Amino acid sequence: MIAHLCWIGAVYALAALAVHALHARKSRPRVCVGREGCCILITRNHQDVVEWYIRTLGLLSLLGGVRMRMAVEDCGSMDQTLEIVRRLEGNCAMEVEIRPYRGDGSRKAPTEAVLDLRFRSGPLGLSALRRVWTAGVGEAKH
């Protein structure tokens, strides 16, 4: 009898939580709908973290309602960085493209965010990735 009451209470609590979550999501303005952006990820021997960056930025684009494209520019990786990126090309929430590194500085467009992993000692936090993602999102396309 007590077990049944516990189940009823748990189901009631989950339903109330779901209603609150849906209401909060619906009442929040969705300024990102209809926008798209591009992020350039520059790698060199980053097999340990490249999948995390791609999946996290894909999740941010999915949650934000933004169609995101990512170009991975590799600077001669000797590990399995490119194989990991190739595996994720059709497997994540955004378009991923592999292209050779262009170090001439001419690649930056106003709607591109550049994330250069060559000068990072460890993975970025989620707040830093949000700044990169926000910088890579262009103006609304009508």
KALIN-V949166 format. One record per backbone hydrogen bond with DSSP energy under -0.5 kcal/mol. NH is the residue of the N-H (numbers start at 1). CO is the residue of the C=O. If there is no record, write none. Layout:
nh=NH co=CO
nh=NH co=CO
//
This chain:
nh=5 co=1
nh=6 co=2
nh=7 co=3
nh=8 co=4
nh=9 co=5
nh=10 co=6
nh=11 co=7
nh=12 co=8
nh=13 co=9
nh=14 co=10
nh=15 co=11
nh=16 co=12
nh=17 co=13
nh=18 co=14
nh=19 co=15
nh=20 co=16
nh=21 co=17
nh=22 co=18
nh=23 co=19
nh=24 co=20
nh=25 co=21
nh=26 co=22
nh=27 co=23
nh=28 co=24
nh=31 co=29
nh=33 co=30
nh=34 co=65
nh=35 co=32
nh=37 co=67
nh=38 co=111
nh=38 co=136
nh=39 co=69
nh=40 co=113
nh=41 co=39
nh=41 co=71
nh=42 co=40
nh=42 co=115
nh=43 co=41
nh=43 co=73
nh=49 co=46
nh=50 co=46
nh=53 co=49
nh=54 co=50
nh=55 co=51
nh=56 co=52
nh=57 co=53
nh=58 co=54
nh=59 co=55
nh=60 co=56
nh=61 co=57
nh=62 co=58
nh=63 co=59
nh=64 co=60
nh=65 co=61
nh=65 co=62
nh=66 co=61
nh=67 co=35
nh=68 co=66
nh=69 co=37
nh=70 co=95
nh=71 co=39
nh=72 co=70
nh=72 co=97
nh=73 co=41
nh=73 co=71
nh=74 co=72
nh=74 co=99
nh=75 co=43
nh=84 co=80
nh=85 co=81
nh=86 co=82
nh=87 co=83
nh=88 co=84
nh=89 co=85
nh=89 co=86
nh=91 co=88
nh=92 co=88
nh=95 co=68
nh=96 co=89
nh=97 co=70
nh=99 co=72
nh=101 co=74
nh=103 co=101
nh=105 co=102
nh=109 co=107
nh=112 co=109
nh=113 co=38
nh=115 co=40
nh=115 co=113
nh=116 co=114
nh=117 co=42
nh=117 co=115
nh=119 co=116
nh=120 co=117
nh=129 co=125
nh=130 co=126
nh=131 co=127
nh=132 co=128
nh=133 co=129
nh=134 co=130
nh=135 co=131
nh=136 co=132
nh=137 co=134
nh=138 co=36
nh=138 co=136
nh=141 co=34
nh=142 co=140
//
